[in-house]
């Protein structure tokens, strides 16, 4: 997007933000969202307004901390104290920008409502389910129009000794909504899903010194598949069809997961799906933006850009993360090993998605091998020349990519398992476009 086009959205945002960000920073933010992350203008505006607070909330960008009930949260607070009960708690390891990190997530509730939370510095945090805590200096965001509570490096959590919080019981069975697996998205709750169990696994873990068993796998219907997890043993078996009532959805990196909680009802039903193809789910990018992510997704679109970090890169020999100047964020100074990849921006007319393509497919699609890339970089004295060569070969090609789609504040991103260039019949596509235009006149 050129400067003149950026100026239109700049003017809109400047008026709404009302001096909460200077002009140079606002233009930089817009350029990052629209030209680097390739999100839609509406998504860019939402992201910037969330970050800098365009709704006039008095709790945004202030040194004073406010105390709020869960139902009063707007999703724009930057310094807020929340006293609530831990209804659900989960501690896990994730990787953020190549660095391992421990986070604590779950659901908080008070007498006014519930909301999901994430503690981003969770190494020394131990929360007890059912206990009441004060989240100090928290900030909130909106995801799929639902408030999420976050605790960063400036925040802390303290147990609220002697404080009682009564969370209203949820009305479940009467309001459970039946939904197809292909329509599931992050944030929906109290749903009924019917599907065939494709796989069953169980893991033995230790939670607060007590052994626990987690049951998980894949469940599918004629519209798609989804991962499920359960803390109770429902004696699930691969191949049987079940109806799950009062389930809820949580997401990991934007990929929805079906959770069978304590109040879930599971029954066996007759299988009416016939043959289920669980290999690949064909979707538009608009579908992915709406849902948030998914497993084994196939998307076809045009390569419109090659992002920074493409071409010849270097990886840590121990953890395989990309390194810069021989420095791994986890293992420090290392002797890196070379690799080849593409970070594409794919556009299908309904939206754009980032897609990371591995060495094998990069070599096959471009004809540039890793050895050739190393030789070219050495001969030119510039490793960026490899990315430029790849860009000339791949941009504006029509491509189908398949893989798992993750999602964050900048939109969906696919980790590609398979990629292929599609043959384009220019005459047929021009004829189709002409017919569409003629029909619209």
Secondary structure, DSSP 8 states (H G I E B T S, - for coil): --HHHHHHHHHHHHHHHTTSS-HHHHHHHHHIIIIIS---HHHHHHHHHHHHT-S--TTTT-SS-EE--GGG--S--SSEEEEEEEEEEEEEEEEETTEEEEEEEEEEEETTEEEEEEESS-TT----TT-EEEEEEEEEEEETTEEEEEE-TT-EEEE-TT----------GGG-EE--GGG--TT-EEEEEEEEE---EEEEEEETTEEEEEEEEEEEETTEEEEEEESS-----TT-EEEEEEEEEEEETTEEEEEE-TT-EEEE------S---S-EE--HHHHHHH--EEEEEEEEEEEEE-TT-EEEEE-TTT--B-BTTEETTTEE---EEEEEEEEEEE-SS-EEEEEE-HHHHHHHH---HHHHHHHHHHHT-THHHHHHHHHHHTT-EEEEEEEEEEETTEEEEEEEEEEE----HHHHHHHHHHHHHHH-
